[in-house]
Structures are given as structure tokens and as C-alpha cells.
Amino acid sequence: MSIIKKSSLGAAALAFSLAAISCSDTSSEETSASATTSAPETGMSAAAAPSAAASQKGELTFHSDFGAAMAESQQTGKPIVTIFSASWCAPCQMMKKSVYPSPEVAPYHDKFVWAYLDTDKPANQSIAKEHGVRGIPHISYVSPAGEKLGTTVGGRSATEFSGILAGVLQK
């Protein structure tokens, strides 16, 4: 019986450590670079231009193009949360499913322009290089003027991430 308990604890520790670290392989593979992607399992969508329905308070919409996110940021005066991610990155997927849509982060959905960029897509590789992405999830916070306000690398809990967002708004 103690072997089962130790095994369960080991599995839990492994899962936690995977969520707490970043993925460092940002190698690319050829994929199509579509302007709009969707993540229906999380209830969030990514689009080059947010729809009218997506602008409702608290609903999170992701741009899949940094240029479109920057244009909206300049138009609205809101800073950008630029998330560099990949489908194979466990901490990235944990944050996508549990952190960004969480009640702790929801109050910040309409205070930022959000961009979710897949580092495996060739269209995102130059902007990833510009932002110094070496491991993912890599999150860059950018002012409407294009100034870097900060960076976080690695998985975060919803509470930690909401605290980071609060700090970015103070800059």
C-alpha cells in the first residue's frame, strides 16, 4: 500500500514540476500560418480582429497576429499581453486551459489586448526572436508605444499571473 501512495505522490510531483517549468524547445515545423485560430475547448477564440461579441466585458479574445494586436493597442491605449506558446508545450496548454480563463485573471481580460502566438508557425518566428523567446510559455508585456513593460517565462498559477498583470498595469 505504501508503494501505491509513493507512486501517486511521485506522479503528482512530476505533473506539478511539468506545469512549473517552461518548454525550452522552440524549434519550428512547417505549419500553415492562418490568420484565425480557435480553442473551443477553453471557450476562447483567437482572431486577427476581435468580433463585436468578443468585446463584451470579461470575454477573452486572442489575436494570432502581433501587428493586429499592436494596432488595437495603439487605438485603445491598452497594453498587450503577448503569449508565445506551442501545442506540444505542457505548461503552455495548462495556462491556456486553466489560467487565462480563470476567475482570478478574468478581471484583466478587458484591460489588455491579448495575442497568442504559436512559435511553431513561421509567421511568428521573427517576432519571437525580437522578444528574445528561448523557452515557452514566454509572455511579453508591451505598451501601446511598443515599449517592453516586462516578461515572464514558465508556467504560473492563476493567482500569480493575475498579480503580474496588476503590476504591469501600474507601469
ABEGO torsion letter per residue (X at the ends): XAAAAAAAAAAAAAAAAAAABBBABABBBBBBBBABBBBAAAGBBBBABBBAAAABBGBBBBBABAAAAAAAAAAAGBBBBBBBBBAABAAAAAAAAAAAABAAAAAAAAABBBBBBBAABAAAAAAAAAAGBABOBBBBBBBAAGBBAEBBBEBBBAAAAAAAAAAAAAX
